[in-house]
Amino acid sequence: MPHLIFEYSDSLLSDEKVGLMMERVHSSVIETALFKRANIKIRFIAVKHFKIGDGNKTFIHGQVRIKPGRSNLQKKLLSGYVLNAIKNVGCDADVITVEICEMDADSYNKFSKE
């Protein structure tokens, strides 16, 4: 935990830029000291079809899924670190958003070969 899932306008980012963002986001989450390095999971998903408002503005939206137990201050810190990591890569997105979503501990299950 956490799962960081980013959707972005498919024409916005090159594979190189996605790789750089992944590294920066990973580092920023480690900087918060809220999670162990080995538990951080990051995915970037290109979105081909979308509409924002009256046009096709470019976007990046990050959803950070975490288990319950973090304070509001910790969640705000986390979303700020992640947003800054994305912004500081220097992409030309019209809109960048990040939200923290608490997973329901009672319904979460996991299988791992580890």
Contacts in CASP RR format, 6 or more apart in sequence:
PFRMAT RR
TARGET T0000
AUTHOR 0000-0000-0000
METHOD contacts of the structure
MODEL  1
MPHLIFEYSDSLLSDEKVGLMMERVHSSVIETALFKRANIKIRFIAVKHF
KIGDGNKTFIHGQVRIKPGRSNLQKKLLSGYVLNAIKNVGCDADVITVEI
CEMDADSYNKFSKE
1 35 0 8 1.000
1 39 0 8 1.000
1 41 0 8 1.000
1 65 0 8 1.000
1 66 0 8 1.000
1 67 0 8 1.000
2 29 0 8 1.000
2 35 0 8 1.000
2 39 0 8 1.000
2 40 0 8 1.000
2 41 0 8 1.000
2 64 0 8 1.000
2 65 0 8 1.000
2 66 0 8 1.000
2 78 0 8 1.000
3 41 0 8 1.000
3 43 0 8 1.000
3 64 0 8 1.000
3 65 0 8 1.000
3 66 0 8 1.000
4 25 0 8 1.000
4 29 0 8 1.000
4 40 0 8 1.000
4 41 0 8 1.000
4 42 0 8 1.000
4 43 0 8 1.000
4 62 0 8 1.000
4 63 0 8 1.000
4 64 0 8 1.000
4 65 0 8 1.000
4 82 0 8 1.000
5 43 0 8 1.000
5 45 0 8 1.000
5 62 0 8 1.000
5 63 0 8 1.000
5 64 0 8 1.000
5 65 0 8 1.000
6 21 0 8 1.000
6 25 0 8 1.000
6 42 0 8 1.000
6 43 0 8 1.000
6 44 0 8 1.000
6 45 0 8 1.000
6 60 0 8 1.000
6 61 0 8 1.000
6 62 0 8 1.000
6 63 0 8 1.000
6 86 0 8 1.000
7 45 0 8 1.000
7 46 0 8 1.000
7 47 0 8 1.000
7 59 0 8 1.000
7 60 0 8 1.000
7 61 0 8 1.000
7 62 0 8 1.000
8 44 0 8 1.000
8 45 0 8 1.000
8 46 0 8 1.000
8 47 0 8 1.000
8 58 0 8 1.000
8 59 0 8 1.000
8 60 0 8 1.000
8 61 0 8 1.000
8 93 0 8 1.000
9 46 0 8 1.000
9 47 0 8 1.000
9 50 0 8 1.000
9 56 0 8 1.000
9 58 0 8 1.000
9 59 0 8 1.000
9 60 0 8 1.000
9 93 0 8 1.000
10 46 0 8 1.000
10 47 0 8 1.000
10 48 0 8 1.000
11 58 0 8 1.000
12 58 0 8 1.000
12 59 0 8 1.000
12 60 0 8 1.000
12 91 0 8 1.000
12 92 0 8 1.000
12 93 0 8 1.000
13 21 0 8 1.000
13 44 0 8 1.000
13 46 0 8 1.000
13 60 0 8 1.000
13 91 0 8 1.000
17 89 0 8 1.000
17 91 0 8 1.000
18 44 0 8 1.000
19 44 0 8 1.000
20 89 0 8 1.000
21 44 0 8 1.000
21 85 0 8 1.000
21 86 0 8 1.000
21 89 0 8 1.000
21 91 0 8 1.000
22 42 0 8 1.000
22 44 0 8 1.000
24 85 0 8 1.000
24 86 0 8 1.000
24 88 0 8 1.000
24 89 0 8 1.000
25 42 0 8 1.000
25 82 0 8 1.000
25 85 0 8 1.000
25 86 0 8 1.000
26 40 0 8 1.000
26 42 0 8 1.000
27 85 0 8 1.000
28 81 0 8 1.000
28 82 0 8 1.000
28 84 0 8 1.000
28 85 0 8 1.000
29 35 0 8 1.000
29 40 0 8 1.000
29 78 0 8 1.000
29 81 0 8 1.000
29 82 0 8 1.000
30 37 0 8 1.000
30 40 0 8 1.000
31 81 0 8 1.000
32 74 0 8 1.000
32 77 0 8 1.000
32 78 0 8 1.000
32 81 0 8 1.000
34 70 0 8 1.000
34 74 0 8 1.000
34 77 0 8 1.000
34 78 0 8 1.000
50 56 0 8 1.000
50 59 0 8 1.000
52 59 0 8 1.000
52 94 0 8 1.000
52 95 0 8 1.000
57 94 0 8 1.000
57 95 0 8 1.000
58 92 0 8 1.000
58 93 0 8 1.000
58 94 0 8 1.000
58 95 0 8 1.000
59 93 0 8 1.000
59 94 0 8 1.000
59 95 0 8 1.000
59 96 0 8 1.000
59 97 0 8 1.000
60 86 0 8 1.000
60 91 0 8 1.000
60 93 0 8 1.000
60 95 0 8 1.000
60 96 0 8 1.000
60 97 0 8 1.000
61 96 0 8 1.000
61 97 0 8 1.000
61 98 0 8 1.000
61 99 0 8 1.000
62 82 0 8 1.000
62 97 0 8 1.000
62 98 0 8 1.000
62 99 0 8 1.000
63 98 0 8 1.000
63 99 0 8 1.000
63 101 0 8 1.000
64 78 0 8 1.000
64 79 0 8 1.000
64 82 0 8 1.000
64 98 0 8 1.000
64 99 0 8 1.000
64 100 0 8 1.000
64 101 0 8 1.000
65 101 0 8 1.000
65 102 0 8 1.000
65 103 0 8 1.000
66 75 0 8 1.000
66 78 0 8 1.000
66 100 0 8 1.000
66 101 0 8 1.000
66 102 0 8 1.000
66 103 0 8 1.000
67 102 0 8 1.000
67 103 0 8 1.000
67 105 0 8 1.000
67 108 0 8 1.000
68 102 0 8 1.000
68 103 0 8 1.000
68 105 0 8 1.000
69 102 0 8 1.000
70 78 0 8 1.000
70 100 0 8 1.000
70 102 0 8 1.000
75 100 0 8 1.000
78 100 0 8 1.000
79 98 0 8 1.000
79 99 0 8 1.000
79 100 0 8 1.000
80 98 0 8 1.000
82 98 0 8 1.000
83 96 0 8 1.000
83 97 0 8 1.000
83 98 0 8 1.000
86 96 0 8 1.000
86 98 0 8 1.000
87 96 0 8 1.000
END
